[in-house]
Amino acid sequence: MSDEVRAAVELYVTGVRTNDAATVKRAFSDDAVMWGYLGPDFVTQSAASFADNVVATAPAPDPAYSYEIHSIEVTGNIASAVLEEQAYLGANFRNNFGLVKIDGVWRITSKVFTTV
């Protein structure tokens, strides 16, 4: 089951590394929300807003972009995953995802993040 959760996180990575808003939206549930820190600034927005206003308008992907999934924990139909990203939009991020299996498909329902 952790392979299916990993696939949901990888879908998110594919979307952000290629500036593909539609792919990012497929990784999230329709009502997903994110909160976190860009440097000292607290920000929050829906996943759809992130896809449309950040991913879709981002500059060309940085060839130095890299990522690592540090952990995945699955309990029944819920899961958590920690993703570290390097060189995304000029910053490094640590993302904590909450995921839920919805109609048989794992979707990211929340993202809590910070720059590192």
C-alpha angles and dihedrals in degrees: 000000000000087000089063091049090048088053090055091052091045089053088057090049092050090053097048096042091053098036089241108154094184092057092048090051090053090056092056133062114249092255099040118142133195133205132180152105131295097193105308094339120101113218135178134181143144119275089242090055090048090052094047101038104031111022097038093047099040120123118254111304115271110246087217091064112127136160143192129199102219100185146357124193122184126192112176108299097348130074144172129212135184118214125186117200127192124200099005110152090341096306143082118240140195111205126192110198128196112203134190130191104238119186089341096310127102112234132178107245099176139018123195112183147168137186114249 
